[in-house]
Structure formats: C-alpha cells, structure tokens
Amino acid sequence: MPTHSPWDYRQSATLSLVVTWIALVMGVACVPLLVPILRLIEVPGTVFDHDFVTDAVGPLYACLVFGLAALVILLRLLADIRRGQVFVPATVRRLRLISYCGFAIMAACAVGAVVAAPRPVFIFLGLVAGFLGLLMRVIKNVIDAARSLKEDADFTI
C-alpha cells in the first residue's frame, strides 16, 4: 500500500525559501557588523590578535559577498522549483553560478590562509566551500542530463 507524504516539493521549496531569506537577511546584517564582531574576538597575545583582525577582514568580506550572491541565486532557483520549473536551462545556469560562488569563496579562503593566521580556520572554510561548489557542479550535471532527456522525450511522439 503506497503511502502519501503530506509534504510535497512545493512545501519543501517554500520552507527552503524561508530559510534562505533568513540566511540572506542575516548575511546582509553581517556586512556592517563584520568588523565589530572581529573586534570582539580580538585578544592580544593570541592568534586572534589585532593583526588577525586586520588581515582577515578582506578575505572574510569576499566570502560574505560571494555567499550573499549564492543566496540570491538560490532564491531564484527555489522560486522556479516551486513553480515546477526544474528541468529547464535556467536551473542549470543557476546551479552553475552557485558552484562558481562556492569556488570563489574557496579562493578567498586560500588568500585568507596566506595572509591571516590562524590558517586552519581559512583552510577548513575553503575546503567546505570547495566541496559545496563541487557538489553543486555534480547536481548541475545531473539536472542538465535530466533536462536533455526531458527535451528528447517531449519531442518524441
């Protein structure tokens, strides 16, 4: 006996939209607060000293900008999914752009690892961002293949 889930893809996409909006608002709020937050963790004589705060600001702002860009693209993607437009070229393009944002964050973290100690913080963030960028590429390739199969099926009588 098949079970019917009360949770469909539209509801899931709606929840994802809400969470993405929350993340976007929090990210935008971090733009003016990043330096004050870094100043709060500044402790002379530790790895989080004044030099870290000064050196880390640029790479962290770059990460923030690319992260916000990915969230904006994700909002558009989720809106399309809610409308049932999954296997379309726009989805593939948006997934590609999100993956580029992940790789850009990875590059910003690589710069951060070179210019600001503690390097493990930036190395870890860079590895996570790179993995997520790679994951987006794989998902993009799957969606693109499915889109191609759907187009072939649509033209077959």
Z-matrix of the N, CA and C atoms (Angstrom, degrees):
N
C 1 1.435
C 2 1.530 1 108.76
N 3 1.332 2 116.72 1 117.91
C 4 1.466 3 119.08 2 -178.77
C 5 1.531 4 111.15 3 -69.12
N 6 1.305 5 113.76 4 141.32
C 7 1.459 6 118.15 5 176.92
C 8 1.516 7 108.93 6 -100.86
N 9 1.313 8 115.77 7 141.38
C 10 1.455 9 120.78 8 179.38
C 11 1.515 10 108.47 9 -105.22
N 12 1.312 11 114.61 10 123.02
C 13 1.450 12 119.97 11 178.98
C 14 1.525 13 109.35 12 -81.36
N 15 1.315 14 117.48 13 131.58
C 16 1.463 15 118.91 14 178.45
C 17 1.535 16 111.77 15 -73.21
N 18 1.301 17 117.15 16 -7.36
C 19 1.460 18 122.39 17 -176.33
C 20 1.514 19 108.54 18 -103.14
N 21 1.337 20 118.53 19 103.88
C 22 1.456 21 120.39 20 -178.86
C 23 1.530 22 111.22 21 -98.59
N 24 1.317 23 116.06 22 178.74
C 25 1.465 24 120.36 23 -174.60
C 26 1.526 25 112.11 24 -65.22
N 27 1.325 26 117.19 25 -30.56
C 28 1.475 27 118.85 26 179.02
C 29 1.525 28 110.83 27 -67.97
N 30 1.319 29 116.01 28 -41.97
C 31 1.466 30 119.27 29 178.53
C 32 1.524 31 110.73 30 -66.29
N 33 1.314 32 116.46 31 -39.18
C 34 1.456 33 120.48 32 177.93
C 35 1.525 34 110.57 33 -64.72
N 36 1.331 35 116.48 34 -42.73
C 37 1.463 36 120.30 35 177.84
C 38 1.525 37 110.58 36 -64.90
N 39 1.327 38 116.84 37 -36.85
C 40 1.471 39 120.20 38 177.98
C 41 1.523 40 110.36 39 -63.75
N 42 1.317 41 117.48 40 -45.10
C 43 1.461 42 120.62 41 177.43
C 44 1.533 43 110.10 42 -61.27
N 45 1.321 44 116.60 43 -42.53
C 46 1.463 45 120.40 44 178.19
C 47 1.524 46 111.25 45 -62.99
N 48 1.331 47 116.92 46 -37.67
C 49 1.463 48 120.40 47 176.51
C 50 1.522 49 111.16 48 -62.28
N 51 1.316 50 116.51 49 -44.61
C 52 1.468 51 120.69 50 179.76
C 53 1.523 52 110.14 51 -61.23
N 54 1.327 53 116.78 52 -47.38
C 55 1.465 54 120.86 53 -179.51
C 56 1.533 55 110.41 54 -63.60
N 57 1.329 56 116.68 55 -39.83
C 58 1.465 57 120.32 56 179.33
C 59 1.525 58 110.99 57 -65.47
N 60 1.339 59 117.50 58 -41.40
C 61 1.466 60 120.65 59 176.30
C 62 1.524 61 111.07 60 -61.18
N 63 1.320 62 116.70 61 -42.09
C 64 1.469 63 120.18 62 178.22
C 65 1.523 64 110.06 63 -61.64
N 66 1.327 65 116.66 64 -45.88
C 67 1.470 66 120.54 65 178.92
C 68 1.519 67 110.76 66 -62.58
N 69 1.340 68 117.42 67 -39.15
C 70 1.455 69 120.88 68 -180.00
C 71 1.531 70 110.92 69 -65.61
N 72 1.325 71 116.73 70 -44.48
C 73 1.468 72 120.48 71 178.38
C 74 1.528 73 110.09 72 -62.21
N 75 1.324 74 116.82 73 -43.59
C 76 1.467 75 119.76 74 179.00
C 77 1.533 76 110.65 75 -64.94
N 78 1.314 77 117.59 76 -39.08
C 79 1.458 78 120.93 77 178.66
C 80 1.516 79 111.81 78 -65.30
N 81 1.330 80 116.52 79 -43.07
C 82 1.468 81 119.83 80 177.98
C 83 1.529 82 109.75 81 -64.40
N 84 1.331 83 116.68 82 -38.01
C 85 1.469 84 120.27 83 178.05
C 86 1.528 85 111.02 84 -64.36
N 87 1.323 86 117.30 85 -28.32
C 88 1.466 87 120.66 86 179.74
C 89 1.518 88 113.08 87 -73.47
N 90 1.327 89 117.56 88 -20.65
C 91 1.467 90 119.59 89 -177.47
C 92 1.530 91 110.87 90 -56.56
N 93 1.343 92 119.27 91 -54.55
C 94 1.469 93 117.36 92 179.20
C 95 1.525 94 113.36 93 -78.47
N 96 1.328 95 116.88 94 -14.64
C 97 1.466 96 120.11 95 -175.52
C 98 1.524 97 113.88 96 -97.08
N 99 1.329 98 118.05 97 -6.12
C 100 1.465 99 120.04 98 -174.08
C 101 1.526 100 112.02 99 -60.34
N 102 1.316 101 117.06 100 -49.34
C 103 1.469 102 119.59 101 -179.17
C 104 1.528 103 111.20 102 -64.46
N 105 1.351 104 119.49 103 -46.55
C 106 1.473 105 117.99 104 176.55
C 107 1.537 106 113.41 105 -59.51
N 108 1.328 107 116.84 106 -36.40
C 109 1.468 108 119.81 107 177.46
C 110 1.522 109 109.86 108 -64.72
N 111 1.332 110 116.29 109 -44.00
C 112 1.466 111 119.61 110 178.00
C 113 1.526 112 111.08 111 -63.37
N 114 1.311 113 116.99 112 -36.97
C 115 1.475 114 120.19 113 177.65
C 116 1.529 115 111.23 114 -64.61
N 117 1.343 116 116.53 115 -32.09
C 118 1.467 117 120.02 116 178.26
C 119 1.524 118 112.35 117 -66.69
N 120 1.348 119 116.33 118 -34.32
C 121 1.467 120 118.54 119 -178.91
C 122 1.518 121 111.67 120 -89.65
N 123 1.339 122 116.40 121 -2.91
C 124 1.465 123 120.48 122 179.50
C 125 1.527 124 110.41 123 -67.52
N 126 1.340 125 115.85 124 119.34
C 127 1.465 126 121.80 125 179.35
C 128 1.525 127 107.85 126 -130.83
N 129 1.329 128 117.71 127 110.29
C 130 1.465 129 119.83 128 -179.69
C 131 1.534 130 111.25 129 -57.34
N 132 1.325 131 114.75 130 141.22
C 133 1.457 132 120.03 131 178.49
C 134 1.513 133 114.33 132 85.51
N 135 1.341 134 118.17 133 0.93
C 136 1.465 135 121.66 134 177.43
C 137 1.519 136 108.50 135 -118.37
N 138 1.331 137 115.82 136 -179.30
C 139 1.460 138 118.75 137 177.33
C 140 1.531 139 111.21 138 -67.82
N 141 1.318 140 117.27 139 -20.59
C 142 1.466 141 121.64 140 178.40
C 143 1.528 142 110.13 141 -95.94
N 144 1.324 143 116.20 142 50.39
C 145 1.459 144 120.22 143 -179.14
C 146 1.537 145 110.04 144 -88.50
N 147 1.310 146 115.40 145 -173.46
C 148 1.465 147 121.07 146 -177.16
C 149 1.536 148 111.41 147 -60.02
N 150 1.322 149 117.58 148 -37.48
C 151 1.469 150 120.51 149 179.78
C 152 1.525 151 111.16 150 -62.66
N 153 1.344 152 116.73 151 -40.90
C 154 1.464 153 119.49 152 177.67
C 155 1.513 154 110.34 153 -60.72
N 156 1.324 155 116.64 154 -49.02
C 157 1.460 156 120.74 155 -178.26
C 158 1.524 157 110.19 156 -58.89
N 159 1.306 158 117.11 157 -44.65
C 160 1.459 159 121.51 158 -179.24
C 161 1.529 160 111.28 159 -65.06
N 162 1.327 161 116.46 160 -44.44
C 163 1.461 162 120.82 161 -176.83
C 164 1.526 163 113.37 162 -75.22
N 165 1.333 164 117.56 163 -29.34
C 166 1.457 165 121.28 164 -173.78
C 167 1.521 166 113.47 165 -84.18
N 168 1.317 167 118.16 166 -17.68
C 169 1.465 168 120.49 167 -174.15
C 170 1.530 169 112.02 168 -58.94
N 171 1.315 170 118.18 169 -49.12
C 172 1.468 171 121.25 170 -177.97
C 173 1.517 172 113.29 171 -58.86
N 174 1.340 173 117.62 172 -55.50
C 175 1.472 174 118.59 173 178.93
C 176 1.534 175 113.21 174 -61.08
N 177 1.319 176 117.02 175 -36.11
C 178 1.464 177 118.80 176 179.85
C 179 1.527 178 111.66 177 -69.19
N 180 1.328 179 117.44 178 -37.99
C 181 1.468 180 119.52 179 174.62
C 182 1.527 181 111.12 180 -64.13
N 183 1.316 182 117.09 181 -39.36
C 184 1.464 183 120.09 182 177.02
C 185 1.531 184 110.36 183 -61.71
N 186 1.323 185 116.53 184 -44.20
C 187 1.472 186 120.36 185 176.87
C 188 1.521 187 110.59 186 -59.38
N 189 1.312 188 116.09 187 -43.26
C 190 1.457 189 121.31 188 -178.99
C 191 1.529 190 111.14 189 -63.47
N 192 1.311 191 117.21 190 -44.53
C 193 1.467 192 120.91 191 -179.47
C 194 1.531 193 110.70 192 -62.56
N 195 1.326 194 117.12 193 -47.68
C 196 1.465 195 119.27 194 -179.66
C 197 1.530 196 111.40 195 -68.50
N 198 1.326 197 117.57 196 -33.43
C 199 1.459 198 120.40 197 175.44
C 200 1.517 199 111.79 198 -65.11
N 201 1.332 200 117.09 199 -42.00
C 202 1.465 201 121.07 200 177.30
C 203 1.525 202 110.69 201 -65.12
N 204 1.314 203 116.78 202 -39.80
C 205 1.471 204 120.17 203 177.21
C 206 1.526 205 110.43 204 -60.99
N 207 1.322 206 116.94 205 -43.20
C 208 1.472 207 120.51 206 178.69
C 209 1.524 208 110.72 207 -62.36
N 210 1.324 209 117.28 208 -38.73
C 211 1.470 210 120.28 209 179.37
C 212 1.524 211 111.54 210 -66.55
N 213 1.316 212 117.64 211 -39.86
C 214 1.473 213 120.73 212 177.93
C 215 1.527 214 109.96 213 -63.74
N 216 1.318 215 116.96 214 -44.00
C 217 1.467 216 120.78 215 177.56
C 218 1.528 217 110.09 216 -63.34
N 219 1.336 218 116.26 217 -40.47
C 220 1.465 219 120.40 218 178.68
C 221 1.523 220 111.65 219 -62.54
N 222 1.321 221 117.86 220 -36.64
C 223 1.471 222 120.64 221 176.90
C 224 1.526 223 110.75 222 -59.57
N 225 1.317 224 116.16 223 -44.41
C 226 1.472 225 119.67 224 178.98
C 227 1.530 226 110.79 225 -64.71
N 228 1.324 227 116.05 226 -41.06
C 229 1.460 228 121.20 227 179.59
C 230 1.531 229 110.80 228 -62.47
N 231 1.317 230 116.42 229 -46.03
C 232 1.463 231 120.37 230 -179.40
C 233 1.531 232 111.73 231 -65.64
N 234 1.320 233 116.98 232 -36.22
C 235 1.469 234 119.86 233 177.01
C 236 1.528 235 110.05 234 -63.21
N 237 1.329 236 116.88 235 -40.68
C 238 1.468 237 120.11 236 176.51
C 239 1.527 238 111.25 237 -63.83
N 240 1.318 239 116.47 238 -41.50
C 241 1.469 240 120.17 239 179.73
C 242 1.525 241 110.20 240 -62.00
N 243 1.330 242 117.09 241 -41.71
C 244 1.468 243 120.32 242 177.51
C 245 1.519 244 111.75 243 -59.23
N 246 1.336 245 116.74 244 -32.51
C 247 1.461 246 121.17 245 179.35
C 248 1.531 247 111.95 246 -85.06
N 249 1.341 248 116.80 247 1.94
C 250 1.449 249 120.50 248 179.07
C 251 1.511 250 114.21 249 82.30
N 252 1.317 251 117.91 250 12.63
C 253 1.463 252 122.32 251 -179.85
C 254 1.525 253 108.70 252 -98.05
N 255 1.328 254 114.92 253 83.15
C 256 1.466 255 120.07 254 -176.43
C 257 1.518 256 111.35 255 -102.10
N 258 1.307 257 116.44 256 -51.13
C 259 1.465 258 120.60 257 -173.46
C 260 1.529 259 110.08 258 -94.91
N 261 1.322 260 114.62 259 63.28
C 262 1.465 261 121.83 260 -178.65
C 263 1.534 262 108.00 261 -129.05
N 264 1.329 263 117.00 262 158.23
C 265 1.471 264 119.71 263 -179.65
C 266 1.533 265 113.65 264 -57.21
N 267 1.328 266 117.96 265 -33.80
C 268 1.469 267 120.30 266 -179.42
C 269 1.528 268 111.12 267 -61.79
N 270 1.320 269 117.50 268 -37.34
C 271 1.462 270 120.98 269 178.43
C 272 1.524 271 110.68 270 -63.39
N 273 1.312 272 115.22 271 -44.71
C 274 1.473 273 120.29 272 179.59
C 275 1.531 274 109.73 273 -62.04
N 276 1.326 275 116.53 274 -44.40
C 277 1.465 276 121.03 275 179.93
C 278 1.530 277 111.00 276 -62.58
N 279 1.322 278 117.32 277 -42.78
C 280 1.470 279 120.38 278 -179.26
C 281 1.528 280 111.59 279 -67.64
N 282 1.312 281 117.45 280 -39.99
C 283 1.460 282 119.67 281 176.90
C 284 1.522 283 111.02 282 -63.86
N 285 1.323 284 116.72 283 -37.75
C 286 1.461 285 120.80 284 176.99
C 287 1.533 286 109.92 285 -62.92
N 288 1.334 287 117.13 286 -44.72
C 289 1.465 288 120.56 287 -179.89
C 290 1.529 289 111.82 288 -64.25
N 291 1.325 290 116.55 289 -38.96
C 292 1.476 291 119.77 290 177.32
C 293 1.521 292 109.89 291 -63.70
N 294 1.332 293 116.93 292 -39.57
C 295 1.472 294 119.10 293 178.41
C 296 1.525 295 110.34 294 -64.70
N 297 1.332 296 117.35 295 -39.37
C 298 1.466 297 119.99 296 176.88
C 299 1.531 298 110.97 297 -61.82
N 300 1.322 299 116.65 298 -38.17
C 301 1.471 300 119.94 299 177.24
C 302 1.531 301 110.25 300 -61.92
N 303 1.322 302 116.63 301 -41.89
C 304 1.466 303 120.23 302 177.27
C 305 1.522 304 111.90 303 -61.37
N 306 1.334 305 116.22 304 -42.21
C 307 1.463 306 119.58 305 178.97
C 308 1.529 307 111.39 306 -69.16
N 309 1.334 308 116.65 307 -33.58
C 310 1.469 309 119.82 308 177.27
C 311 1.523 310 110.30 309 -67.49
N 312 1.326 311 117.10 310 -38.42
C 313 1.466 312 120.45 311 175.79
C 314 1.524 313 109.57 312 -63.56
N 315 1.330 314 116.20 313 -40.86
C 316 1.460 315 120.09 314 177.54
C 317 1.531 316 110.42 315 -60.19
N 318 1.326 317 117.01 316 -42.47
C 319 1.469 318 120.95 317 179.21
C 320 1.531 319 110.55 318 -65.30
N 321 1.333 320 117.31 319 -41.94
C 322 1.470 321 120.44 320 178.21
C 323 1.525 322 110.45 321 -62.81
N 324 1.322 323 116.33 322 -37.36
C 325 1.468 324 120.17 323 177.66
C 326 1.526 325 111.12 324 -68.56
N 327 1.324 326 116.76 325 -34.59
C 328 1.471 327 119.67 326 176.46
C 329 1.526 328 109.72 327 -63.57
N 330 1.321 329 116.82 328 -41.57
C 331 1.463 330 120.61 329 175.90
C 332 1.528 331 109.35 330 -62.82
N 333 1.329 332 116.36 331 -44.64
C 334 1.465 333 120.66 332 178.21
C 335 1.516 334 112.16 333 -59.35
N 336 1.325 335 116.55 334 -38.21
C 337 1.468 336 119.97 335 179.57
C 338 1.524 337 111.54 336 -67.53
N 339 1.324 338 116.63 337 -27.96
C 340 1.460 339 120.16 338 179.37
C 341 1.531 340 110.88 339 -79.69
N 342 1.336 341 116.76 340 -40.84
C 343 1.462 342 119.26 341 -171.55
C 344 1.526 343 114.55 342 -96.70
N 345 1.324 344 118.46 343 -19.07
C 346 1.473 345 119.50 344 -174.55
C 347 1.522 346 111.05 345 -132.42
N 348 1.312 347 115.73 346 126.25
C 349 1.463 348 120.24 347 171.56
C 350 1.528 349 106.24 348 -91.93
N 351 1.312 350 122.34 349 146.88
C 352 1.463 351 127.74 350 9.46
C 353 1.524 352 111.46 351 -81.46
N 354 1.297 353 114.68 352 124.11
C 355 1.452 354 121.47 353 -178.33
C 356 1.530 355 113.97 354 -63.36
N 357 1.332 356 119.63 355 -35.03
C 358 1.471 357 118.69 356 -178.47
C 359 1.528 358 113.77 357 -57.69
N 360 1.318 359 117.61 358 -30.42
C 361 1.471 360 120.24 359 178.31
C 362 1.523 361 109.37 360 -61.96
N 363 1.327 362 116.35 361 -49.85
C 364 1.458 363 119.98 362 -179.20
C 365 1.521 364 112.07 363 -70.10
N 366 1.324 365 116.97 364 -35.71
C 367 1.465 366 119.75 365 178.51
C 368 1.522 367 109.98 366 -63.95
N 369 1.320 368 117.75 367 -44.13
C 370 1.467 369 121.35 368 178.88
C 371 1.527 370 110.64 369 -62.66
N 372 1.337 371 117.16 370 -49.00
C 373 1.464 372 120.15 371 179.84
C 374 1.528 373 110.90 372 -61.31
N 375 1.324 374 116.52 373 -39.96
C 376 1.456 375 120.51 374 178.78
C 377 1.519 376 112.91 375 -64.47
N 378 1.330 377 116.27 376 -40.37
C 379 1.466 378 119.73 377 177.92
C 380 1.524 379 111.13 378 -65.36
N 381 1.323 380 116.61 379 -41.84
C 382 1.470 381 120.15 380 178.00
C 383 1.521 382 110.22 381 -62.83
N 384 1.332 383 117.37 382 -47.59
C 385 1.465 384 121.00 383 -179.58
C 386 1.528 385 110.88 384 -62.84
N 387 1.324 386 117.24 385 -41.88
C 388 1.459 387 120.46 386 178.18
C 389 1.521 388 112.09 387 -63.63
N 390 1.330 389 116.60 388 -41.02
C 391 1.462 390 120.23 389 177.73
C 392 1.526 391 110.58 390 -63.51
N 393 1.333 392 116.77 391 -43.50
C 394 1.465 393 119.73 392 178.97
C 395 1.527 394 111.10 393 -65.78
N 396 1.333 395 117.07 394 -37.34
C 397 1.462 396 119.98 395 175.20
C 398 1.515 397 111.12 396 -62.04
N 399 1.328 398 116.39 397 -43.09
C 400 1.462 399 120.93 398 178.04
C 401 1.533 400 110.72 399 -64.73
N 402 1.302 401 116.83 400 -42.24
C 403 1.465 402 121.34 401 178.25
C 404 1.529 403 110.79 402 -60.64
N 405 1.323 404 117.09 403 -41.37
C 406 1.463 405 120.79 404 177.08
C 407 1.524 406 110.89 405 -62.87
N 408 1.337 407 116.95 406 -36.78
C 409 1.465 408 120.24 407 177.42
C 410 1.529 409 110.76 408 -63.83
N 411 1.320 410 116.57 409 -42.07
C 412 1.467 411 119.93 410 179.64
C 413 1.529 412 109.81 411 -64.90
N 414 1.327 413 116.86 412 -45.35
C 415 1.472 414 120.52 413 178.59
C 416 1.527 415 110.13 414 -61.93
N 417 1.340 416 116.59 415 -41.00
C 418 1.465 417 120.95 416 177.63
C 419 1.522 418 110.39 417 -59.44
N 420 1.332 419 117.28 418 -42.92
C 421 1.463 420 120.54 419 -179.73
C 422 1.518 421 111.35 420 -65.76
N 423 1.326 422 117.81 421 -38.51
C 424 1.465 423 121.31 422 178.10
C 425 1.531 424 110.48 423 -65.83
N 426 1.325 425 116.37 424 -45.80
C 427 1.470 426 120.41 425 179.78
C 428 1.531 427 109.99 426 -64.38
N 429 1.322 428 116.92 427 -39.51
C 430 1.464 429 120.19 428 179.36
C 431 1.523 430 110.89 429 -64.71
N 432 1.322 431 117.32 430 -41.24
C 433 1.469 432 120.56 431 177.41
C 434 1.528 433 110.47 432 -64.65
N 435 1.330 434 116.84 433 -42.11
C 436 1.461 435 120.33 434 178.48
C 437 1.534 436 110.76 435 -65.94
N 438 1.329 437 116.62 436 -37.73
C 439 1.463 438 120.98 437 177.67
C 440 1.527 439 110.35 438 -61.93
N 441 1.324 440 115.68 439 -42.87
C 442 1.455 441 120.79 440 179.17
C 443 1.526 442 110.97 441 -63.67
N 444 1.336 443 116.74 442 -44.31
C 445 1.469 444 120.36 443 177.80
C 446 1.524 445 110.78 444 -63.18
N 447 1.318 446 117.26 445 -39.17
C 448 1.472 447 121.59 446 179.48
C 449 1.519 448 109.73 447 -64.44
N 450 1.326 449 117.13 448 -43.90
C 451 1.474 450 119.68 449 178.27
C 452 1.516 451 111.02 450 -61.48
N 453 1.327 452 116.90 451 -42.47
C 454 1.469 453 120.19 452 177.59
C 455 1.530 454 110.61 453 -61.47
N 456 1.328 455 116.13 454 -43.03
C 457 1.470 456 120.25 455 -179.22
C 458 1.523 457 110.63 456 -67.60
N 459 1.320 458 117.64 457 -35.28
C 460 1.467 459 120.50 458 179.94
C 461 1.518 460 112.18 459 -66.73
N 462 1.340 461 116.94 460 -30.14
C 463 1.478 462 120.56 461 -179.46
C 464 1.534 463 112.31 462 -91.28
N 465 1.325 464 117.05 463 -3.46
C 466 1.464 465 121.02 464 179.52
C 467 1.518 466 109.18 465 -92.00
N 468 1.324 467 115.14 466 132.45
C 469 1.469 468 119.18 467 -179.78
C 470 1.498 469 110.16 468 -99.11
